[in-house]
Amino acid sequence: MLFDTHAHLNFATYKDDVGEVIKRTLKEGVFVVNVGSQYTTSKRAVEIAQNYENGVWAAVGLHPIHLVKRKINLDDSELLESEFQTAGEVFDYQKYLELAKDPKVVVIGEMGLDYHHFEEGDNIPELKKQQKDTFLEGIKLANDVGKPLMIHCWDAYDDLLEILKSNLVEKRGVVHSFIGGYKTARKFIELGYKIGMNGVMTYTTDFNRLIKEVALEDIVFETDCPYLTPVPHKGERNEPIYVKYVAEKVAEVKGISCEEVEKQTTENALKFFNIK
């Protein structure tokens, strides 16, 4: 069994076949958490999870890029929708609290810091403050409902570490789609956080040192679908069953069996999400 800890089957890309994708996912023995990026997709994630007794859960949160309304052009590696409109949403604590109380919600997120998508003319100090303030609200929400955090961070690991050192997240969390070095990963692990690995690990050998240095007990797998489709399916729409290719890459680099990798990382996820 494998666990895709970060998927977006609640996104419009799957509007016509989400049921079929989930059917394939569960048939292949893959559990999944659909992650919200704004209120509408968070609500959708909860609604999808409520249709399944087991194997499908939800995360609710406000992604930092949705704090400002603008068009975002995705990098080629992120695939599919090359451009989309962000929400320009203000975090409504009470609305998210009501969603977060649902028993199918096992983690708060994705929330965090994104310094990658700043544009020329932006008031960067003000935008960074806005992101940090909203992230602190996410930490409060996680602590209020007793659930961990699913953390988005791009080009902001130093600031993220500073915040997490100063603000205790009682159930800790996952640094989703980690693309830093192993020394940075170790700093998060020392704080009690898991490292989320996805298809990016299959694109290059650049992350082999990271894979080798991070203990299996500190890793969870994800797809971030529909984005970041792993080799050998890069260029196609991603989906949770492709998480197996991430597992295969980690097993290859660590020189251990896929069975050992699957067993340990799934145990990590079940424990992290407090799923019995």
C-alpha positions, 0 to 999 in steps of 0.5 A, a space after each residue: 500500500 502507498 499513501 499520496 499525502 498531497 493530491 489535488 483531485 479537487 481541482 478543475 482538471 479532474 472535474 469530468 472523471 474524479 470518480 474514475 481516478 479515485 476508483 483507480 487509486 483505491 483499486 491500486 491500494 493507494 490512499 490519498 489526501 486532497 489538499 485545498 488551496 483556497 476556500 472553494 477547493 478546500 470545501 471541494 476536498 471535504 465534499 469528495 472525502 465525505 463520499 468515501 468511508 476510507 482511503 480518501 481524506 482532505 486538507 483545508 487551507 489557503 495557498 500563499 499565491 491566492 492572497 493576491 489576485 493575478 494571473 500566474 504562469 506556471 513553469 513548464 515542469 508544472 505542466 497542464 494549465 499554463 496560466 490560471 487566475 489566483 483568488 485574491 482571498 483574505 483568510 476567513 478564520 471562522 469559515 476555515 475553522 468550520 471546514 477544519 472540524 470535519 472528521 475527514 479533514 486530517 491536516 491543515 493546508 496547504 499554507 505557507 510562504 511563496 517568494 517564487 511568484 513575486 512580480 516586478 513592481 510588487 511591494 515585496 516586504 508587504 507581500 511577505 508580511 501578508 504571507 507570514 501573517 496568514 501562515 500564522 493564522 494557519 498555525 493557530 487553526 492547526 493547533 485549535 483543531 489538533 491537526 498537523 500542517 501541510 506546508 507550502 514553501 518556495 524560495 523561503 526556507 530560511 523564513 519558514 524555519 524562523 517562523 516554525 522555531 518561534 511558533 510551536 505547531 503541536 502536531 508538527 507537519 510536512 514540508 510539502 514538495 521539498 526541493 532544498 538540500 539535505 542540510 536544510 531538510 535536517 533542520 526541519 526534521 530536527 523540529 519534528 517535521 516530515 519531508 514530502 517527496 514527489 515526482 521532482 525526485 525522478 527528474 534528475 540525480 540532483 536530489 540523490 544526496 537528499 534521498 540518501 541522507 534523509 531517513 526513511 522514517 522522515 519521508 512521506 510521498 506525494 504526487 501534487 497531481 495534476 502537477 509534477 508528473 514523475 518519469 516515465 509519465 512526465 508530460 501527462 496529467 499526474 494522478 495518485 497511482 503514479 506515486 509508485 514511481 517516487 517510491 521506486 526512485 527512493 528505493 533505487 537510490 537507497 539500495 533497498 526494496 520497494 516493499 520496505 519503502 512502501 511499508 515505512 512511508 505509509 506507516 509514517 503517513 498514517 501516524 502523521 495523519 492520526 489515521 487508525 
